[in-house]
């Protein structure tokens, strides 16, 4: 079974940083692109960033570009999302996925003073 476990969320003040991790299992990790999505209360899930299977291509949505960086370590079957200069509007549950079907539990990011 495909399993993706996001972790690393927490409470941070505006302007602060967090690094999320997505640990994957149940498939050949190095063959698949991975994406980070988020869902804020009362809103639909939205894409944030994605990375190609080898990590040589990345994409960030405009609203996080320059603040968030996605990376991966295929030896550890893990994808990371470094989030800097966090804003209150970044507050959401963050999920990782490889197929838009399997999402895992997600990790909550709270940005508040």
TAHUQUI-V973227 format. One record per pair of residues at least 24 apart in sequence whose C-alpha atoms are under 10 Angstrom apart, sorted by sequence separation. I is the first residue (numbers start at 1). J is the second residue. D is the distance in whole Angstrom. If there is no record, write none. Layout:
i = {I:I}
j = {J:J}
d = {D:D}
//
This chain:
i = {1:2:3:29:30:33:34:35:36:55:86:87:88:1:2:28:29:30:33:35:86:87:88:1:2:63:64:86:2:63:51:50:51:6:50:49:48:36:35:34:34:34:33:30:30:31:36:29:30:34:35:36:29:30:34:36:53:28:29:30:33:35:48:50:29:30:45:47:48:49:50:51:29:30:45:46:47:48:50:19:21:28:29:40:43:45:46:47:17:18:19:20:21:22:23:24:27:29:40:41:45:17:19:21:25:39:40:41:24:25:38:39:40:41:23:24:25:38:39:40:23:24:38:39:40:22:23:24:37:38:39:22:23:37:38:39:21:22:23:37:38:21:22:36:37:38:20:21:22:36:37:20:21:35:36:37:19:20:21:35:36:19:20:34:35:36:18:19:20:34:35:37:18:19:33:34:35:17:18:19:32:33:34:35:17:18:32:33:34:37:16:17:18:32:36:39:15:16:17:18:38:40:15:16:17:29:37:38:39:40:14:15:16:17:36:38:14:15:16:27:38:6:8:13:14:15:22:24:4:5:6:7:8:13:14:15:22:23:24:4:6:12:13:14:20:21:22:24:4:12:13:14:20:21:22:12:14:20:12:11:24:10:9:22:9:9:22:9:22:8:21:6:7:20:6:7:20:6:7:20:5:6:4:5:6:18:4:5:3:4:3:4:17:2:3:16:2:14:15:16:2:6:9:10:11:12:13:14:15:4:5:6:7:8:9:10:11:12:13:14:15:2:3:4:5:6:7:8:9:10:11:12:13:14:2:3:4:5:6:7:8:9:10:11:12:13:1:2:3:4:5:6:7:8:9:10:11:12:2:3:4:5:6:7:11}
j = {25:26:27:53:54:57:58:59:60:79:110:111:112:26:27:53:54:55:58:60:111:112:113:27:28:89:90:112:29:90:79:79:80:36:81:81:81:70:70:70:71:72:72:72:73:74:79:73:74:78:79:80:74:75:79:81:98:74:75:76:79:81:94:96:76:77:92:94:95:96:97:98:77:78:93:94:95:96:98:68:70:77:78:89:92:94:95:96:67:68:69:70:71:72:73:74:77:79:90:91:95:68:70:72:76:90:91:92:76:77:90:91:92:93:76:77:78:91:92:93:77:78:92:93:94:77:78:79:92:93:94:78:79:93:94:95:78:79:80:94:95:79:80:94:95:96:79:80:81:95:96:80:81:95:96:97:80:81:82:96:97:81:82:96:97:98:81:82:83:97:98:100:82:83:97:98:99:82:83:84:97:98:99:100:83:84:98:99:100:103:83:84:85:99:103:106:83:84:85:86:106:108:84:85:86:98:106:107:108:109:84:85:86:87:106:108:85:86:87:98:109:78:80:85:86:87:94:96:77:78:79:80:81:86:87:88:95:96:97:78:80:86:87:88:94:95:96:98:79:87:88:89:95:96:97:88:90:96:91:91:104:91:91:104:92:93:106:94:107:94:107:93:94:107:94:95:108:95:96:109:95:96:95:96:97:109:96:97:96:97:97:98:111:97:98:111:98:110:111:112:99:103:106:107:108:109:110:111:112:102:103:104:105:106:107:108:109:110:111:112:113:101:102:103:104:105:106:107:108:109:110:111:112:113:102:103:104:105:106:107:108:109:110:111:112:113:102:103:104:105:106:107:108:109:110:111:112:113:104:105:106:107:108:109:113}
d = {8:4:8:8:7:9:10:9:9:9:10:6:6:5:6:10:10:9:9:10:7:8:9:8:10:10:9:10:10:9:9:10:10:9:10:8:10:8:9:10:10:9:10:10:9:9:9:10:6:10:9:9:7:8:7:8:10:10:9:10:10:10:9:9:9:7:9:10:10:10:9:10:6:10:9:10:9:10:9:9:10:9:8:8:9:9:10:10:9:10:9:9:10:9:10:10:10:10:8:9:9:9:10:9:10:9:6:7:9:7:9:9:4:8:8:6:9:9:5:6:6:6:6:5:9:8:5:8:9:5:7:5:7:8:4:8:7:5:9:6:6:6:6:7:5:9:8:5:8:6:6:6:7:8:4:8:7:5:9:6:7:6:6:7:5:9:8:4:8:6:6:10:6:6:9:5:9:7:5:9:10:6:8:9:5:7:7:9:10:9:8:4:9:9:10:10:10:6:6:8:9:9:7:5:6:9:9:9:9:10:10:4:5:10:10:9:7:5:8:10:10:10:10:9:5:6:10:9:10:9:9:10:9:8:5:9:8:9:9:9:9:8:8:6:9:10:6:9:10:9:8:10:10:9:9:9:10:10:10:9:10:10:10:9:10:8:9:8:10:10:9:10:9:8:7:9:10:6:10:9:8:7:8:8:10:9:7:9:10:7:9:9:10:10:10:8:9:9:9:10:10:9:9:8:8:8:8:6:10:7:8:7:9:10:5:6:6:6:5:6:10:10:7:6:6:7:7:7:5:5:5:5:5:7:7:8:5:7:5:5:8:5:6:6:6:5:9:9:7:8:7:6:8:8:8:8:7:8:9:10:9:8:9:10:9}
//
